[in-house]
Amino acid sequence: MPDRQAMDAICFVLCTGCQWQARSRSPMHYL
């Protein structure tokens, strides 16, 4: 089985990064 935690972590970081750039007002909105 692949490292699901690693994949989730990368996806989370990428998603949060996009959120930060898109709307840096409330990045915690999607958390």
mmCIF file of the N, C-alpha and C atoms, coordinates in Angstrom:
data_MODEL
# 
_entry.id   MODEL 
# 
loop_
_atom_site.group_PDB 
_atom_site.id 
_atom_site.type_symbol 
_atom_site.label_atom_id 
_atom_site.label_alt_id 
_atom_site.label_comp_id 
_atom_site.label_asym_id 
_atom_site.label_entity_id 
_atom_site.label_seq_id 
_atom_site.pdbx_PDB_ins_code 
_atom_site.Cartn_x 
_atom_site.Cartn_y 
_atom_site.Cartn_z 
_atom_site.occupancy 
_atom_site.B_iso_or_equiv 
_atom_site.pdbx_formal_charge 
_atom_site.auth_seq_id 
_atom_site.auth_comp_id 
_atom_site.auth_asym_id 
_atom_site.auth_atom_id 
_atom_site.pdbx_PDB_model_num 
ATOM 1  N N  . MET A 1 1  ? 0.853   -1.203 0.000  1.00 0.00 ? 1  MET A N  1 
ATOM 2  C CA . MET A 1 1  ? 0.000   0.000  0.000  1.00 0.00 ? 1  MET A CA 1 
ATOM 3  C C  . MET A 1 1  ? 0.888   1.252  0.000  1.00 0.00 ? 1  MET A C  1 
ATOM 4  N N  . PRO A 1 2  ? 0.539   2.233  -0.799 1.00 0.00 ? 2  PRO A N  1 
ATOM 5  C CA . PRO A 1 2  ? 1.314   3.480  -0.862 1.00 0.00 ? 2  PRO A CA 1 
ATOM 6  C C  . PRO A 1 2  ? 1.117   4.314  0.401  1.00 0.00 ? 2  PRO A C  1 
ATOM 7  N N  . ASP A 1 3  ? 2.011   5.260  0.587  1.00 0.00 ? 3  ASP A N  1 
ATOM 8  C CA . ASP A 1 3  ? 1.908   6.116  1.786  1.00 0.00 ? 3  ASP A CA 1 
ATOM 9  C C  . ASP A 1 3  ? 0.739   7.079  1.632  1.00 0.00 ? 3  ASP A C  1 
ATOM 10 N N  . ARG A 1 4  ? -0.372  6.703  2.201  1.00 0.00 ? 4  ARG A N  1 
ATOM 11 C CA . ARG A 1 4  ? -1.551  7.568  2.068  1.00 0.00 ? 4  ARG A CA 1 
ATOM 12 C C  . ARG A 1 4  ? -1.351  8.849  2.883  1.00 0.00 ? 4  ARG A C  1 
ATOM 13 N N  . GLN A 1 5  ? -0.685  8.717  4.016  1.00 0.00 ? 5  GLN A N  1 
ATOM 14 C CA . GLN A 1 5  ? -0.449  9.906  4.853  1.00 0.00 ? 5  GLN A CA 1 
ATOM 15 C C  . GLN A 1 5  ? 0.370   10.927 4.086  1.00 0.00 ? 5  GLN A C  1 
ATOM 16 N N  . ALA A 1 6  ? 1.399   10.449 3.393  1.00 0.00 ? 6  ALA A N  1 
ATOM 17 C CA . ALA A 1 6  ? 2.261   11.363 2.630  1.00 0.00 ? 6  ALA A CA 1 
ATOM 18 C C  . ALA A 1 6  ? 1.444   12.046 1.538  1.00 0.00 ? 6  ALA A C  1 
ATOM 19 N N  . MET A 1 7  ? 0.646   11.264 0.820  1.00 0.00 ? 7  MET A N  1 
ATOM 20 C CA . MET A 1 7  ? -0.168  11.825 -0.262 1.00 0.00 ? 7  MET A CA 1 
ATOM 21 C C  . MET A 1 7  ? -1.135  12.859 0.307  1.00 0.00 ? 7  MET A C  1 
ATOM 22 N N  . ASP A 1 8  ? -1.795  12.501 1.412  1.00 0.00 ? 8  ASP A N  1 
ATOM 23 C CA . ASP A 1 8  ? -2.734  13.432 2.035  1.00 0.00 ? 8  ASP A CA 1 
ATOM 24 C C  . ASP A 1 8  ? -2.014  14.708 2.452  1.00 0.00 ? 8  ASP A C  1 
ATOM 25 N N  . ALA A 1 9  ? -0.818  14.545 3.020  1.00 0.00 ? 9  ALA A N  1 
ATOM 26 C CA . ALA A 1 9  ? -0.049  15.707 3.474  1.00 0.00 ? 9  ALA A CA 1 
ATOM 27 C C  . ALA A 1 9  ? 0.272   16.615 2.291  1.00 0.00 ? 9  ALA A C  1 
ATOM 28 N N  . ILE A 1 10 ? 0.746   16.022 1.197  1.00 0.00 ? 10 ILE A N  1 
ATOM 29 C CA . ILE A 1 10 ? 1.090   16.825 0.011  1.00 0.00 ? 10 ILE A CA 1 
ATOM 30 C C  . ILE A 1 10 ? -0.160  17.535 -0.509 1.00 0.00 ? 10 ILE A C  1 
ATOM 31 N N  . CYS A 1 11 ? -1.242  16.782 -0.642 1.00 0.00 ? 11 CYS A N  1 
ATOM 32 C CA . CYS A 1 11 ? -2.493  17.372 -1.143 1.00 0.00 ? 11 CYS A CA 1 
ATOM 33 C C  . CYS A 1 11 ? -2.933  18.505 -0.220 1.00 0.00 ? 11 CYS A C  1 
ATOM 34 N N  . PHE A 1 12 ? -2.851  18.257 1.103  1.00 0.00 ? 12 PHE A N  1 
ATOM 35 C CA . PHE A 1 12 ? -3.251  19.276 2.077  1.00 0.00 ? 12 PHE A CA 1 
ATOM 36 C C  . PHE A 1 12 ? -2.421  20.540 1.898  1.00 0.00 ? 12 PHE A C  1 
ATOM 37 N N  . VAL A 1 13 ? -1.100  20.355 1.776  1.00 0.00 ? 13 VAL A N  1 
ATOM 38 C CA . VAL A 1 13 ? -0.205  21.506 1.613  1.00 0.00 ? 13 VAL A CA 1 
ATOM 39 C C  . VAL A 1 13 ? -0.540  22.258 0.328  1.00 0.00 ? 13 VAL A C  1 
ATOM 40 N N  . LEU A 1 14 ? -0.713  21.510 -0.757 1.00 0.00 ? 14 LEU A N  1 
ATOM 41 C CA . LEU A 1 14 ? -1.015  22.142 -2.046 1.00 0.00 ? 14 LEU A CA 1 
ATOM 42 C C  . LEU A 1 14 ? -2.347  22.884 -1.950 1.00 0.00 ? 14 LEU A C  1 
ATOM 43 N N  . CYS A 1 15 ? -3.343  22.211 -1.387 1.00 0.00 ? 15 CYS A N  1 
ATOM 44 C CA . CYS A 1 15 ? -4.665  22.839 -1.269 1.00 0.00 ? 15 CYS A CA 1 
ATOM 45 C C  . CYS A 1 15 ? -4.576  24.112 -0.433 1.00 0.00 ? 15 CYS A C  1 
ATOM 46 N N  . THR A 1 16 ? -3.919  24.016 0.726  1.00 0.00 ? 16 THR A N  1 
ATOM 47 C CA . THR A 1 16 ? -3.795  25.186 1.596  1.00 0.00 ? 16 THR A CA 1 
ATOM 48 C C  . THR A 1 16 ? -3.039  26.293 0.874  1.00 0.00 ? 16 THR A C  1 
ATOM 49 N N  . GLY A 1 17 ? -1.997  25.913 0.126  1.00 0.00 ? 17 GLY A N  1 
ATOM 50 C CA . GLY A 1 17 ? -1.221  26.913 -0.614 1.00 0.00 ? 17 GLY A CA 1 
ATOM 51 C C  . GLY A 1 17 ? -2.121  27.648 -1.595 1.00 0.00 ? 17 GLY A C  1 
ATOM 52 N N  . CYS A 1 18 ? -2.937  26.878 -2.322 1.00 0.00 ? 18 CYS A N  1 
ATOM 53 C CA . CYS A 1 18 ? -3.846  27.504 -3.292 1.00 0.00 ? 18 CYS A CA 1 
ATOM 54 C C  . CYS A 1 18 ? -4.805  28.432 -2.546 1.00 0.00 ? 18 CYS A C  1 
ATOM 55 N N  . GLN A 1 19 ? -5.324  27.957 -1.417 1.00 0.00 ? 19 GLN A N  1 
ATOM 56 C CA . GLN A 1 19 ? -6.259  28.762 -0.628 1.00 0.00 ? 19 GLN A CA 1 
ATOM 57 C C  . GLN A 1 19 ? -5.584  30.069 -0.212 1.00 0.00 ? 19 GLN A C  1 
ATOM 58 N N  . TRP A 1 20 ? -4.337  29.948 0.287  1.00 0.00 ? 20 TRP A N  1 
ATOM 59 C CA . TRP A 1 20 ? -3.611  31.134 0.743  1.00 0.00 ? 20 TRP A CA 1 
ATOM 60 C C  . TRP A 1 20 ? -3.477  32.138 -0.385 1.00 0.00 ? 20 TRP A C  1 
ATOM 61 N N  . GLN A 1 21 ? -3.119  31.653 -1.572 1.00 0.00 ? 21 GLN A N  1 
ATOM 62 C CA . GLN A 1 21 ? -2.919  32.561 -2.704 1.00 0.00 ? 21 GLN A CA 1 
ATOM 63 C C  . GLN A 1 21 ? -4.262  33.095 -3.193 1.00 0.00 ? 21 GLN A C  1 
ATOM 64 N N  . ALA A 1 22 ? -5.242  32.213 -3.309 1.00 0.00 ? 22 ALA A N  1 
ATOM 65 C CA . ALA A 1 22 ? -6.552  32.614 -3.817 1.00 0.00 ? 22 ALA A CA 1 
ATOM 66 C C  . ALA A 1 22 ? -7.204  33.611 -2.856 1.00 0.00 ? 22 ALA A C  1 
ATOM 67 N N  . ARG A 1 23 ? -7.403  33.185 -1.621 1.00 0.00 ? 23 ARG A N  1 
ATOM 68 C CA . ARG A 1 23 ? -8.043  34.056 -0.624 1.00 0.00 ? 23 ARG A CA 1 
ATOM 69 C C  . ARG A 1 23 ? -7.268  33.988 0.679  1.00 0.00 ? 23 ARG A C  1 
ATOM 70 N N  . SER A 1 24 ? -6.303  34.881 0.833  1.00 0.00 ? 24 SER A N  1 
ATOM 71 C CA . SER A 1 24 ? -5.450  34.872 2.028  1.00 0.00 ? 24 SER A CA 1 
ATOM 72 C C  . SER A 1 24 ? -6.200  35.447 3.225  1.00 0.00 ? 24 SER A C  1 
ATOM 73 N N  . ARG A 1 25 ? -7.474  35.782 3.028  1.00 0.00 ? 25 ARG A N  1 
ATOM 74 C CA . ARG A 1 25 ? -8.249  36.362 4.133  1.00 0.00 ? 25 ARG A CA 1 
ATOM 75 C C  . ARG A 1 25 ? -8.544  35.303 5.188  1.00 0.00 ? 25 ARG A C  1 
ATOM 76 N N  . SER A 1 26 ? -9.124  34.179 4.765  1.00 0.00 ? 26 SER A N  1 
ATOM 77 C CA . SER A 1 26 ? -9.458  33.126 5.732  1.00 0.00 ? 26 SER A CA 1 
ATOM 78 C C  . SER A 1 26 ? -9.101  31.757 5.173  1.00 0.00 ? 26 SER A C  1 
ATOM 79 N N  . PRO A 1 27 ? -7.809  31.400 5.229  1.00 0.00 ? 27 PRO A N  1 
ATOM 80 C CA . PRO A 1 27 ? -7.365  30.096 4.736  1.00 0.00 ? 27 PRO A CA 1 
ATOM 81 C C  . PRO A 1 27 ? -7.869  28.954 5.611  1.00 0.00 ? 27 PRO A C  1 
ATOM 82 N N  . MET A 1 28 ? -8.290  29.267 6.835  1.00 0.00 ? 28 MET A N  1 
ATOM 83 C CA . MET A 1 28 ? -8.765  28.230 7.743  1.00 0.00 ? 28 MET A CA 1 
ATOM 84 C C  . MET A 1 28 ? -10.201 27.834 7.410  1.00 0.00 ? 28 MET A C  1 
ATOM 85 N N  . HIS A 1 29 ? -10.806 28.517 6.439  1.00 0.00 ? 29 HIS A N  1 
ATOM 86 C CA . HIS A 1 29 ? -12.205 28.257 6.097  1.00 0.00 ? 29 HIS A CA 1 
ATOM 87 C C  . HIS A 1 29 ? -12.408 26.821 5.640  1.00 0.00 ? 29 HIS A C  1 
ATOM 88 N N  . TYR A 1 30 ? -11.392 26.266 4.952  1.00 0.00 ? 30 TYR A N  1 
ATOM 89 C CA . TYR A 1 30 ? -11.530 24.906 4.426  1.00 0.00 ? 30 TYR A CA 1 
ATOM 90 C C  . TYR A 1 30 ? -10.962 23.856 5.372  1.00 0.00 ? 30 TYR A C  1 
ATOM 91 N N  . LEU A 1 31 ? -10.413 24.294 6.520  1.00 0.00 ? 31 LEU A N  1 
ATOM 92 C CA . LEU A 1 31 ? -9.819  23.323 7.444  1.00 0.00 ? 31 LEU A CA 1 
ATOM 93 C C  . LEU A 1 31 ? -10.917 22.676 8.288  1.00 0.00 ? 31 LEU A C  1 
# 
